[in-house]
Amino acid sequence: MQPSAGSQVSRVPAQRTPPEQLAPPSGMPAPARPPRRLRTFLTVVAGVVGLLLLGGVATAFVLYQRATTPDRSAPDVVVVNYLQALLVKRDQNRATLFTCGDRMPAVEAFRDQILAKEEELSVSISVNIENLVVSKSGSSNAIVDAVIRRSAQVDGVQQSLTDNWRFELSEREGWRVCSAHPS
């Protein structure tokens, strides 16, 4: 039967492969698809573990930075940290972190005097920083007056000496000690 005139149906006969040209049926069944659920689960787990590791590294970095960065938030805090580093822990490198970059010969001579007394008397001298008074001169300069108490037990008797010091500080990416001298 012919399609009617104006019909959209093709007038070309259907093309079919002759049966002799078809591929012979194989004896093996088609391979089964691997389970996608396991692969998806493992991908998600690997992604979560990777994100946790990345978060752990970032947290460790931040905590390390906070622990190792010296506290230069206020003039009195800087003076105490500077004196603790130089006179108590006797760590010149750490003390330098709290200065404007210049060495302070007066404080270093004071430290050397304490060391000489310890050797001379065969005692350990403890150092305490007391009575800090901060007076700011402008927004980026400050003066800190402090009392440094040296204490030791000599021949069974507790002895102590006090020294008044004045520290001049400047705000340069945090407060820093720029000069120091006895007052």
Buried (B, 14 or more C-beta within 10 A) or exposed (E): EEEEEEEEEEEEEEEEEEEEEEEEEEEEEEEEEEEEEEEEEEEEEEEEEEEEEEEEEEEEEEEEEEEEEBEBEBBBBBBBBBBBBBBEEEEEEBBBBBBBEEEBEEBBEBBEEBEEBBEEBEBEBBBBBEEBEBEEEEEEBBBBBBBBBBBBBEEEEEEEEEEEBBBBBBBEEBBBBBBBEEE
